[in-house]
């Protein structure tokens, strides 16, 4: 009796867990569609912005815009780099956050091996918790971006970094994020957003009527391009997190179903053995009374 009671208790417990994981899977699936829409909506604007900058850019203009300034030195080496690491605020998403943190650690090791100073900027509770545990100080921390990043978030994060880059306090700004290729393919990626690498022109030069001038237009477009790069990193990481969470919760739900099936078979065998033993005891008692 004790064994069957324990099996019934375990079956109910796993069934409750399966309900939770199934609900989380459905919620993540619902949110993933909207997150994918944000990623898809951001891409045409970014492509058009890059195309215009590529058409307006000329090598002789590079010296006039600080955001295009390449690192100084004989080898072009960086002296100080701001590394923005984007992770999620929540877990239950498999190895998603661990992969991003591993990518950030790898990049930190590369930069430190080159003698580069690093300013660490953390977005997301998981990254903050890890680097606090690793006793690595952070220049800034944010946990308010969540699953619905906005252009304002990107502007608030990258605005001070652009100012530091223009003043010469930073030689580069890089972002570690999850590149969203599909719901099941979200490789961690390191992207350099500053200095700006001028996008290549699409081929034949567009016949623009420029007013007031190419320099004045580039002065407005270059900061916008940097903000858009970070915004895309935020929305892609948010979509990648939801895809990873949906996959993890689906696997958990399927595994719970397998465990319930195994426990149910074990319970049936135990119950059958118990009934057989009770019948044998009854028959034995009846025979004893006859004797």
C-alpha positions as CSV (number, residue, x, y, z in Angstrom):
1,X,0.0,0.0,0.0
2,X,2.8,2.4,0.9
3,X,4.4,1.9,-2.6
4,X,1.1,2.6,-4.5
5,X,0.4,5.7,-2.4
6,X,3.9,7.0,-3.2
7,X,3.4,6.3,-6.9
8,X,0.1,8.1,-6.9
9,X,1.6,11.1,-5.2
10,X,4.5,11.2,-7.7
11,X,2.1,10.9,-10.7
12,X,0.0,13.8,-9.4
13,X,3.2,15.9,-8.8
14,X,4.5,15.3,-12.4
15,X,1.0,16.0,-13.8
16,X,1.0,19.4,-12.0
17,X,4.5,20.2,-13.4
18,X,3.4,19.2,-16.9
19,X,0.5,21.7,-16.7
20,X,2.9,24.5,-15.7
21,X,5.4,23.7,-18.5
22,X,2.6,23.4,-21.1
23,X,1.2,26.7,-20.0
24,X,4.6,28.4,-20.2
25,X,5.1,26.9,-23.7
26,X,1.9,28.3,-24.9
27,X,2.6,31.8,-23.4
28,X,6.1,31.8,-25.0
29,X,4.6,30.7,-28.4
30,X,2.1,33.6,-28.2
31,X,4.8,36.2,-27.3
32,X,7.3,34.8,-29.9
33,X,5.0,35.7,-32.8
34,X,4.9,39.3,-31.8
35,X,8.7,39.3,-31.1
36,X,9.3,37.9,-34.6
37,X,7.2,40.6,-36.0
38,X,9.4,43.2,-34.3
39,X,12.5,41.6,-35.7
40,X,11.1,41.5,-39.3
41,X,9.8,45.1,-39.0
42,X,13.2,46.4,-38.0
43,X,15.2,44.8,-40.8
44,X,13.9,46.8,-43.9
45,X,14.5,50.1,-42.0
46,X,18.0,49.1,-41.1
47,X,18.7,47.9,-44.7
48,X,17.4,51.2,-46.1
49,X,19.4,53.2,-43.6
50,X,22.6,51.3,-44.4
51,X,22.0,51.8,-48.1
52,X,21.6,55.6,-47.8
53,X,24.8,55.9,-45.7
54,X,26.7,53.7,-48.2
55,X,25.6,56.0,-51.0
56,X,26.5,59.2,-49.2
57,X,29.8,58.0,-47.7
58,X,33.1,59.1,-49.2
59,X,36.6,58.3,-47.7
60,X,37.4,62.0,-47.5
61,X,34.4,62.5,-45.1
62,X,35.8,60.1,-42.5
63,X,37.9,62.6,-40.8
64,X,35.0,65.0,-40.3
65,X,32.8,62.5,-38.3
66,X,34.0,61.2,-34.9
67,X,31.8,58.1,-35.2
68,X,33.8,57.0,-38.2
69,X,37.1,57.4,-36.4
70,X,39.3,54.3,-36.5
71,X,41.5,53.3,-33.6
72,X,44.9,55.1,-33.5
73,X,48.2,53.4,-33.3
74,X,50.5,51.6,-35.6
75,X,48.5,48.4,-35.5
76,X,45.1,50.0,-35.1
77,X,44.8,48.4,-31.6
78,X,42.1,49.4,-29.2
79,X,43.0,50.9,-25.8
80,X,39.6,50.8,-24.2
81,X,36.4,49.0,-25.3
82,X,32.9,49.1,-24.1
83,X,31.3,45.7,-24.1
84,X,27.5,45.6,-23.9
85,X,26.3,42.1,-22.9
86,X,22.6,41.4,-23.5
87,X,21.0,38.5,-21.6
88,X,17.5,37.7,-20.4
89,X,15.8,38.6,-17.1
90,X,14.5,35.0,-16.7
91,X,15.6,31.5,-17.0
92,X,13.8,28.2,-18.0
93,X,15.2,28.6,-21.5
94,X,17.8,25.9,-21.7
95,X,21.4,27.1,-22.3
96,X,20.3,30.4,-23.8
97,X,21.8,32.7,-21.1
98,X,24.8,30.4,-20.5
99,X,25.7,30.6,-24.2
100,X,25.6,34.4,-24.2
101,X,27.7,34.6,-21.1
102,X,30.2,32.2,-22.6
103,X,30.5,34.3,-25.7
104,X,31.0,37.4,-23.5
105,X,33.7,35.7,-21.4
106,X,35.5,34.6,-24.6
107,X,35.5,38.1,-26.0
108,X,36.7,39.5,-22.6
109,X,39.6,37.0,-22.6
110,X,40.5,38.0,-26.2
111,X,40.5,41.7,-25.4
112,X,42.5,41.3,-22.1
113,X,45.0,39.2,-23.9
114,X,45.6,42.2,-26.2
115,X,46.0,44.5,-23.2
116,X,42.7,46.3,-23.8
117,X,40.7,47.9,-21.0
118,X,37.1,46.8,-20.8
119,X,34.0,48.7,-19.6
120,X,31.3,46.2,-19.0
121,X,27.7,47.2,-19.6
122,X,25.1,44.6,-18.6
123,X,21.5,44.3,-19.8
124,X,19.4,41.5,-18.1
125,X,19.4,39.9,-14.7
126,X,21.1,36.7,-15.7
127,X,24.2,38.5,-17.0
128,X,24.3,40.8,-14.0
129,X,24.0,37.9,-11.5
130,X,26.8,36.0,-13.2
131,X,29.3,38.8,-13.4
132,X,28.5,39.8,-9.9
133,X,29.3,36.3,-8.8
134,X,32.5,36.4,-10.9
135,X,33.4,39.7,-9.0
136,X,33.8,41.6,-12.3
137,X,32.6,45.2,-11.9
138,X,30.2,46.6,-14.4
139,X,30.1,50.2,-15.7
140,X,26.3,50.1,-16.0
141,X,23.4,47.7,-15.4
142,X,19.8,47.6,-16.7
143,X,17.0,45.2,-16.0
144,X,14.0,47.2,-17.4
145,X,14.3,46.3,-21.1
146,X,12.5,42.9,-20.8
147,X,10.8,41.1,-23.7
148,X,9.5,44.3,-25.4
149,X,12.6,46.5,-26.1
150,X,11.9,50.0,-27.6
151,X,14.0,52.4,-29.6
152,X,14.1,54.6,-26.5
153,X,15.9,51.8,-24.6
154,X,18.5,51.6,-27.3
155,X,19.0,55.4,-27.4
156,X,19.4,55.5,-23.6
157,X,22.0,52.7,-23.6
158,X,24.1,53.8,-26.6
159,X,23.8,57.5,-26.2
160,X,26.4,57.9,-23.4
161,X,28.7,55.4,-25.2
162,X,28.6,57.5,-28.4
163,X,29.5,60.6,-26.3
164,X,32.5,58.7,-24.7
165,X,33.6,57.5,-28.1
166,X,33.5,60.9,-29.7
167,X,35.5,62.4,-26.8
168,X,38.2,59.7,-27.2
169,X,37.5,57.9,-23.9
170,X,36.5,54.8,-25.8
171,X,38.1,53.2,-28.9
172,X,35.3,50.8,-29.7
173,X,31.8,49.7,-28.6
174,X,30.8,46.0,-29.1
175,X,27.6,44.2,-28.3
176,X,27.1,40.5,-27.4
177,X,23.6,39.4,-28.3
178,X,21.7,36.4,-29.7
179,X,21.3,36.6,-33.4
180,X,17.8,35.5,-34.4
181,X,17.9,33.3,-37.5
182,X,14.9,31.2,-36.5
183,X,13.1,30.0,-33.4
184,X,15.6,27.1,-33.1
185,X,18.7,28.9,-34.4
186,X,19.9,31.8,-32.2
187,X,23.7,31.8,-32.1
188,X,25.4,34.2,-29.7
189,X,27.2,36.9,-31.7
190,X,29.6,39.8,-31.0
191,X,28.9,42.9,-33.1
192,X,31.1,46.0,-33.3
193,X,28.8,49.1,-33.5
194,X,31.6,51.7,-33.0
195,X,33.5,52.9,-34.9
196,X,31.0,52.6,-37.7
197,X,32.2,50.5,-40.7
198,X,30.6,52.4,-43.6
199,X,28.1,50.1,-45.4
200,X,29.0,49.3,-48.9
201,X,26.9,51.0,-51.6
202,X,24.6,48.7,-53.5
203,X,26.4,49.3,-56.8
204,X,25.3,52.2,-59.1
205,X,25.2,55.5,-57.2
206,X,21.7,56.7,-56.5
207,X,20.7,60.0,-58.1
208,X,20.0,61.9,-54.9
209,X,19.1,65.6,-54.7
210,X,20.8,66.5,-51.5
211,X,19.7,69.3,-49.3
212,X,21.4,70.8,-47.4
213,X,24.4,68.6,-48.1
214,X,25.8,65.0,-47.8
215,X,27.8,66.1,-44.7
216,X,24.8,67.5,-42.9
217,X,22.7,64.4,-43.7
218,X,25.4,62.0,-42.6
219,X,25.7,64.0,-39.3
220,X,22.1,63.0,-38.5
221,X,22.1,59.5,-40.0
222,X,25.3,58.1,-38.3
223,X,24.0,58.4,-34.7
224,X,20.7,57.0,-35.9
225,X,22.5,54.1,-37.5
226,X,24.3,53.2,-34.3
227,X,21.1,53.4,-32.2
228,X,19.4,51.1,-34.8
229,X,22.2,48.6,-34.5
230,X,21.7,48.3,-30.8
231,X,17.9,48.2,-31.1
232,X,18.1,45.3,-33.5
233,X,20.4,43.5,-31.1
234,X,17.8,44.0,-28.3
235,X,14.8,42.8,-30.4
236,X,16.7,39.8,-31.8
237,X,17.8,38.7,-28.3
238,X,14.2,39.1,-27.0
239,X,12.9,37.0,-29.8
240,X,15.7,34.4,-29.4
241,X,14.9,34.1,-25.7
242,X,11.2,33.4,-26.3
243,X,12.2,30.8,-28.9
244,X,14.6,29.1,-26.5
245,X,12.0,29.2,-23.7
246,X,9.3,27.7,-26.0
247,X,11.7,24.9,-27.0
248,X,12.8,24.2,-23.4
249,X,9.2,24.1,-22.1
250,X,8.1,21.8,-25.0
251,X,10.9,19.4,-24.1
252,X,10.0,19.6,-20.4
253,X,6.3,18.9,-21.2
254,X,7.3,15.9,-23.4
255,X,9.6,14.5,-20.8
256,X,6.9,14.9,-18.1
257,X,4.6,12.9,-20.3
258,X,7.1,10.1,-20.6
259,X,7.7,10.0,-16.9
260,X,4.0,9.9,-16.2
261,X,3.6,7.0,-18.6
262,X,6.5,5.1,-16.9
263,X,5.1,5.8,-13.4
264,X,1.6,4.7,-14.5
265,X,2.9,1.4,-15.8
266,X,4.8,0.9,-12.5
267,X,1.7,1.8,-10.5
268,X,-0.4,-0.7,-12.5
269,X,2.1,-3.5,-11.9
270,X,2.3,-2.7,-8.2
271,X,-1.5,-2.5,-7.9
272,X,-1.9,-5.8,-9.8
273,X,0.6,-7.5,-7.5
274,X,-1.2,-6.1,-4.5
275,X,-4.6,-7.4,-5.7
276,X,-3.0,-10.8,-6.5
277,X,-1.6,-11.0,-3.0
278,X,-5.0,-10.0,-1.4
279,X,-6.8,-12.7,-3.5
280,X,-4.2,-15.3,-2.4
281,X,-4.7,-14.3,1.2
282,X,-8.5,-14.6,0.9
283,X,-8.2,-18.0,-0.8
284,X,-5.8,-19.2,1.9
285,X,-8.1,-17.9,4.7
286,X,-11.1,-19.7,3.1
287,X,-9.2,-23.0,2.9
288,X,-8.1,-22.7,6.5
289,X,-11.7,-22.2,7.6
290,X,-12.7,-25.3,5.6
291,X,-10.0,-27.3,7.4
